[in-house]
Amino acid sequence: LQLVESGGGLVQPGGSLRLSCGASAVTLRDYSISWFRQAPGKEREGLGCISDSDGGTYYTDSVKGRFTISRDNAKNTLYLEMNSLKPEDTALYYCARGSKLTDWGQGTQVTVSS
C-alpha cells in the first residue's frame, strides 16, 4: 500500500499551503496518520499526527500554532494546512499510516523562498 501526497509547491515566506494525503486501497479514517518532513542534509522530522479514535492531534513545537492536521473522511484524505511558512520549512513532506508507520508516500516538495 502506498500513500499519495500532493499540494506542494513554491511559496513566499509568510504564505500558506495545504498538503493532501490520500490512498485508494485503505480507509484512512481507521488509522492514525502522521506527517513528516526531510530537508536536504537533515534528518527526517516528525511534524505531528492525528488519531484514528477521536481525531485528536499532536504537533511538534517547531510547527505548533502554524500547521494543522485534519481529515475529510468522505474523501478518504488527510490534510496538512501550513501557514506563516518560513524558509526553514523547505523540505520534502511525507505522510505515514498507522502507529507503526507501516506505509509511506513518495512525498511532496515544499519550497519557501522569495
N, C-alpha and C positions, 0 to 999 in steps of 0.2 A: 504494500500500500504506500502511495506517495501523496503527500500533501502538496498543494499548489499555492504559492504566494504570488500576489500581484499588487500593483499600485505604487511601486517605487518610481523614482524619477529624480530630476534635478529641481531643487527648491532653494530660494534665497533664505538667508538667516532670518529667523523670526516667522517664517512661513509654516504651513501645515501640509500634512499628507495623511491619507488614510490607506493603510495596507489591508489586504484581504488574505484570508487563508481558507481554502476550500478543499474538498475531497469528494470523489464520486462514488467510492466503494464502501464508505462507512458513514454512520450517522455521528457527526462530531459532537452533538449535544450530550452523547453518552460518555464523553471523555473530558478530562481536564486538558486544556491546551495552553502551551507555554510559548512565549516569544523570546527569541534570542537575536543577537547581532554579533557580527565579527568584522572588525576593521582590519585593513592590511597591517600585518606585523603585530597584531594584538591577539590576545586570547578571546575566545568566544565569551560573550557576556549575557547572562540571563537578565531579561528585562521585566518579566512578570508572567502571571498566569491567571487563568480563570477556571474556577471549579466546575466540575460536572454536576455536583449535587445541588448547590444553592446559588451558583453564579457569582459567588464571591471572588474578588480579585485581590491580587498581591502585586506590588511593584517594587523594583529595586530603587534605592534612594536617588540614583542619577536621573531617573525619569519620572519619579513621583510628582504628581501635580501637572505634568506636561503630557504624559501619554495615558491613554485609556483603552482598555481591552473590553470588547463587548461581543455578543453573539447575535446572529439572526438565525434562529433555528429553522424558520421556514425556508431560508435559502441555504441551509447547511453551511454557513460561512461564519468565520470569526473575523474580527476587525482589530486593528491596532491604530487608533487615532493618535496622531502625533502633532502637537502644537508647539509653538515657540522653539522651533528647531534651531540647533546650533551647528556650527561646522564640525564639532566633535561627535555629532550624531551620524556622520557619514559612515556607512557600513553596509554590509550585506545582511539583510534581515530575514530570519527564518521563523517558521512555526514548527512545533513538535507536538505529537499526540501522546496523551496519557501520562501517568505519574512516572512511568519508566522511560519516557521519551522514545517510544518504540519506533515511530515513523516521523520522517522529516521531509520538508520540501527542498527545492533547489535554491530557494532564496530569491529575494528581490532587492535590487540595489537602490539605496537612498544616498543621494549626494546633496549636501547642504553647502552652497557656495554662492558668493555674489559675482 
